[in-house]
Amino acid sequence: MERIVCHCNYVNYDEIVEAIRNDGATTIEDIRSLTGVNSSCGRCGNAVEAILKRELAKIEVEIKAKTKKT
């Protein structure tokens, strides 16, 4: 089941994560330009910001773990 984050532009959670992890998005503006999320009514802005913060934190942990191994 897809978890829709932006109902106006029908953008789901996985598309946002993909924009961050695969396309290098580091700001809500980056995600907006890649997916269209948060470009209509703006109600999903807080959810997108939370996903962005969570994914960037995960990436930071992954980088630190890789650095410790080498």
FIFI-264211 format. One record per residue (C-alpha): x, y, z; residue number from 1. Coordinates in pm, 1 decimal, always signed. Each point is the difference from the previous one (the first is absolute). Layout:
# FIFI-264211
+----------+----------+----------+-------+
|       xx |       yy |       zz | marza |
+----------+----------+----------+-------+
|        X |        Y |        Z |   NUM |
...
+----------+----------+----------+-------+
# end
This chain:
# FIFI-264211
+----------+----------+----------+-------+
|       xx |       yy |       zz | marza |
+----------+----------+----------+-------+
|     +0.0 |     +0.0 |     +0.0 |     1 |
|   +133.8 |   +339.9 |    -97.3 |     2 |
|    +12.5 |   +262.1 |   +271.2 |     3 |
|   -100.7 |   +323.6 |   -172.5 |     4 |
|   +167.2 |   +303.5 |   +155.0 |     5 |
|   -117.1 |   +265.3 |   -247.1 |     6 |
|   -359.9 |    -53.8 |   -103.2 |     7 |
|     -7.6 |   +300.2 |   -234.6 |     8 |
|   +279.2 |   -135.6 |   -219.2 |     9 |
|    -33.1 |   -367.6 |    +97.7 |    10 |
|   +357.2 |    -37.7 |   +127.0 |    11 |
|    +65.8 |   -297.8 |   +223.5 |    12 |
|   +250.0 |    -61.6 |   +278.2 |    13 |
|   +225.6 |   -220.1 |   -213.0 |    14 |
|    +31.9 |   +268.3 |   -269.4 |    15 |
|   +120.0 |   +249.1 |   +260.7 |    16 |
|   +251.9 |   -246.1 |   +143.0 |    17 |
|   +123.0 |    -77.4 |   -351.7 |    18 |
|    +50.1 |   +371.3 |    -69.2 |    19 |
|   +214.5 |    +23.4 |   +312.8 |    20 |
|   +195.6 |   -322.9 |    -29.4 |    21 |
|    +34.8 |    -43.1 |   -376.5 |    22 |
|    -27.2 |   +352.8 |   -136.7 |    23 |
|   +193.5 |   +183.2 |   +273.8 |    24 |
|   -276.5 |   +226.6 |   +128.8 |    25 |
|   +106.4 |   +174.5 |   +321.1 |    26 |
|   -269.2 |   +267.7 |    +31.8 |    27 |
|   -374.7 |    +13.6 |    -28.3 |    28 |
|    +50.4 |   +215.2 |   -309.0 |    29 |
|   +206.8 |   -277.1 |   -159.9 |    30 |
|   -271.6 |   -254.0 |    +74.4 |    31 |
|   -266.4 |   +235.1 |   -135.5 |    32 |
|   +182.4 |    +46.3 |   -329.7 |    33 |
|    +55.7 |   -375.4 |    -37.5 |    34 |
|   -345.6 |   -123.0 |   +101.5 |    35 |
|   -245.5 |   +291.1 |     +1.8 |    36 |
|    -73.4 |    -58.8 |   +367.3 |    37 |
|   -102.8 |   +304.8 |   +207.1 |    38 |
|    -52.1 |   +214.5 |   -309.0 |    39 |
|   -376.4 |    +46.6 |    +19.5 |    40 |
|   -177.0 |    +52.7 |   +332.2 |    41 |
|   +303.2 |    -51.4 |   +227.9 |    42 |
|   -172.7 |   -217.0 |   +261.9 |    43 |
|   +255.1 |   -279.0 |    -45.4 |    44 |
|   +299.2 |   +224.1 |    +73.4 |    45 |
|    +47.2 |   -117.2 |   +359.2 |    46 |
|    -18.5 |   -365.7 |   -100.3 |    47 |
|   +252.5 |    +51.4 |   -281.1 |    48 |
|   +234.5 |   +185.4 |   +235.6 |    49 |
|    -24.1 |   -285.3 |   +253.3 |    50 |
|    +77.1 |   -261.0 |   -267.1 |    51 |
|   +294.4 |   +207.9 |   -121.7 |    52 |
|   +147.6 |    +35.9 |   +349.9 |    53 |
|    -46.0 |   -369.6 |    +74.8 |    54 |
|   +160.3 |   -115.1 |   -325.9 |    55 |
|   +292.3 |   +242.5 |    +26.3 |    56 |
|    +63.3 |   -124.6 |   +354.5 |    57 |
|     -3.2 |   -361.4 |   -123.6 |    58 |
|   +244.3 |    +87.3 |   -276.9 |    59 |
|   +231.4 |   +166.6 |   +251.6 |    60 |
|     -2.7 |   -313.3 |   +218.9 |    61 |
|    +71.6 |   -218.9 |   -303.7 |    62 |
|   +294.9 |   +219.2 |    -99.6 |    63 |
|   +140.8 |     -9.3 |   +352.7 |    64 |
|    -35.5 |   -379.7 |    +10.7 |    65 |
|   +183.4 |    -35.4 |   -331.1 |    66 |
|   +272.6 |   +236.3 |   +117.5 |    67 |
|    +57.9 |   -207.3 |   +315.9 |    68 |
|    +42.5 |   -318.3 |   -206.1 |    69 |
|   +282.0 |   +144.4 |   -208.7 |    70 |
+----------+----------+----------+-------+
# end
